[in-house]
Amino acid sequence: MGDAVPPYTSPYPPERPVHETLAIIGCGHIGQALLTGLLAATSDQPDRSAGKITRFIATTRGEATAEMLGQQYNKESDRVIIYTSENNLLAIRESGTVILACRPGDLDGILNTDGIRFKLSRKLVISKRVCGEPSTDPTVVRAAPNLAAGWKCSMTIIENREPLPEDRLAMVTWIFERVEQVKFLFGDAFCAGAMLASGGPAVMSVAVSGMFDGCVEGGLTQAETIAIGHQMLIGLVAPLNCPHHLLHMRESAASCPKAPTIKTLNKLEKQGVRGLFADAMVEGIECVP
């Protein structure tokens, strides 16, 4: 396997300016979601070369994953390069912006690889976890997208801090706005927002899957449950911008005596489910790196 030409993309993409190249180091679940969403968003442009990012490089831990991604993004091979992690340094050198999307436990090992920190010091680096001294290093931006980036429905939380040059702020905003919404938060609010945005869907999936299981046990088919549940969730989130929406929904459901909804809510309240969710989120927030 040569260092210059990766074996997982063919043909080799044409040369693009370094500042128009985005490297995703550690292209696991969130990295793939970002890459998929960014490719879809930028393919909608009449002129693909008109965006701030026109080429993408992704690195993975092993050859099997790299080969899988090479096949997955084969139709985008004119602007996507796939490397294994042995070529992290090469990927960073060829890019102007770097997203560290690797597992938290792998980050120190990557940063301590010879030459990596030096090369990153000259780039715009985006990472959910603190690496270096983000309070003084203007090249590092903390950001937390979620898996919904893969279908351009992400909410990305970005740490709002100074100093951050206007051109780099514009680049970070441009990248994550391609996969939907961004929110700038500072300090503890960033950790809470990151947990809600990036971890919230997984936490919600526990409640939703439990509800669906109960409905299947109660007589619905799985297909019927998913169809009804999908529309139910749309109805739940559609007016969520109203600050009292959830409270109003609960109170309205509880106002009808002997209704099945109030019995269901009472069961959950007696089990302390609402408080359990709150406690779980607090613990998650405290673990945001």
N, C-alpha and C positions, 0 to 999 in steps of 0.2 A: 504494500500500500504506500504510494508516494505521498509526500507532504504537499506537493504543489497542486495536484489534481485529485479531488475526492472521487472514490469509485461509486458513489451513491447517487450522482446526478449526471445526466447525459442528455444533450451535449453540455459542455462546460459553459456557463453563462458568460455573455460578453462582459468586458471590463466596464465597470461603472465607477464614478468618483467615490472615494472613501467616505466622504461626508454624506453620501446618499445610501450608504450601506448600513444595515442594522444586523448585529450579531445577537443571537439568543443562545447563551451558554447554559447547557443543561436543559435540552428541549424535551422535558417530560410532559405531564398532563397540562400544566398551565402554559408552558412554552408552546406546546402544539396548539392549544386554544388560541393563543395570541397570534401565532404564525398563520393559522387558518383564517382567523378573522381579518387580519391585516391584508392577507392576499386577496380575500373576497372584497374587502373595502376598496382596495386600490385597483382591482381589476375592473371596477365600475367606472373608473375615470376614462374619459374619452382618449386621453393621452397618458399612458402609464408613466411616462418619464416626467410628468409635470409635478408629481408629488415630492415631498421632502425625502422620502425613502423610496428607492427604486430597485434595490437588491437586498436579499435576505440571506443570512448565513445562520445555520442551526447546528449545534453540536450535541451529541448524545453520548451516554456512558459506554455503550457497546456497539459492536458491528451489526448485530441482529436488528436493533432499533434503528440504526442508521439506514440499513437496507430497507426496512419497512417504510421509513419516512421518505426515502428516495422514490419508492414506488407510489406512495400516497401523494406526493407532490410532483410526480413526473410531468404532469401537464403544465406545471409552472417552472420547468427546468431552465427556462431562459432567464429566470431571476431568482432562483433558489439554489443554494449550495448546502449540502449536508456533509458534515465532518463527524468523525468520532472525537472523543474528548482528548485524544492524544494531540489533536490539532487545535486545541483551544487558543493557544498563542497565535497561531496563523489566522484564525477567525477574528481575533481581536485586532491584530495588525491590519487586516483588510477592511475594517469597519470604522465608522465614525461614532456610532452609538452602540452601546453594549447593554443588553438586559441580562442580568444574572438570575436566571430562572431555575437554577439547580436546587436540589434538596438542601435545606438549611445545614444538615450535617456534612454536606460535601463542599460548602463554600470555603471554609478555611483551607482545605486541601488544594482547591483550585487557586486561591489567592497566594498560597505559599509556593506554588510552582515557579521555577526560575523564569524571570522575565515578565510574569503576568502583572504584578503590581506596577512595574515601571510602564508597561504599555497602557494599562488602565488609567494611569495618572494623566495621560494625554487625551483621554476620551470622555465623552458623556456617559456616565455609568448609571444605570437604573437598577435598583435592588430593593426588595421588600425588607431585607435584613440590613442592619447597620454594618458597613464595612469601612474601616478606617475611622476618620473623624468627620462625620457628616456636618457637624456644626461649623467646621472651618474649611472643609474641602468642597468647593463649589462644583466639582465634577460629579459628585454623587447625589442622586435624587432617590428618595425612598418612594416606592409606589406599590400598591396592592390591587391588581385587577382580579377578576374571577373567571371561572371556566366558561361563563356565558360569553366571553370574548370570542369563542369559537363560532357563535352565531350572531355576533355583533350586538349583544345585549348586555355588555358588561357595565358595572359601576366600578370605576377605578379611583381609589383614594390616593392622593399625592400629598406628600409632606410639604407644607408651605413654610419655607424658611428662607433666610437671607444668609449670604448673598447668592443669587442665582442669575447669571447674565440673561438678558432678554432673549438672545438667540437660542439658548439652551432651554429656557422656559417654554418658548414657542415650539421647540422640537418635541419636548415631553408631552405637551398638550396635544400637539398634532397627532402623535402616535396613538395615544389612548382615546382620543376623540374618534378615531377611525373605528373603534370597537364599541362606541356609544358614549356614555357619560363619564365626566370626571368631576371630582370634588377635592378641593384643597383644604387640608386640615393641619393643625399644628399641635405638637406635643402629645399629651395623653389622648386628645381627641383623635389624632391620627391612629393610634393603636385601637381605639374603640371602633372607629370607622373602618379600619382595615379588617377587623374581626367580623363586623357586620357584612361588609361587602364581599370579602373573599371567603369567609367561613360560614356566613349566614345561609347560603343555599344548601350546604351539607347539613346544617343543623335543622333547617326547615324540612329537609327530605325525610328526617326521622319521623316528624309529626305526620307528614303527608302519607308516607308509606304505611304508617300505622293505621291511619284513617282508611286508606284503600284496602288494606288487609281485612279490616272489620267489615267493609262493605261487600267484599267478595265472600266472606264467611256468612254474611247476611243474605246472600242470594244473587248479587250481581255477578256477571262475568267480568273477567279482567279487562276486556276491551270496553265494556260498558262503563266500568269504574273509571278507566282512564279518560274516556270521552267526557263523562259528566264532571269528573274532577278537574279536567283541564279548563272547562268553561267556568266552573266554580271558582278556581283560582284567578282567572281573568277578572271575574266580578269582584273578587276580594281586593285585588291590587289596583284596579282601574281608578277608584276615587281616593286612593291612599294619601294623596297630597293634602287632603283635609285633615288637620291635626286631631280632630275628634272622631274620625271615621271608625276606628276599631272599637272605641268605647261605645259609640252609637250602635254599632252592629251587635255588640254583646248585649246591651240593654234592650234593644228591640227584640232580640231572640228570647230574652229572659222575661219579657212582659206577658207572654202567653201561658196561662196556667196549664199544667199537665201536658205540655207539648214535649215531643221527643227531644227537641233541641235543649230545653232547659234541664232536662234530666241528664243529657250528655255533658253539659257544662258543669252541672253540680258534681258529677262523677270526677271530672278532671280537677275541679277546685278542691275536692276532698283529698285527692291524691297529691295536691300541691304541685301540679304540673307546671303552672305558670311560674311559680317561684323557682322550680327546678331549672327551667329554661333560662331564667334570669341569672341564677347562680352559675350555670354552665357558661354563659356568655362572659360573665365577669372573669371566670378562670381562664377562658380563652384569651381575653384581652390582656391579662397579666402575662401571657406566654408569647404575645406578639414580639418577634425579635427586633 
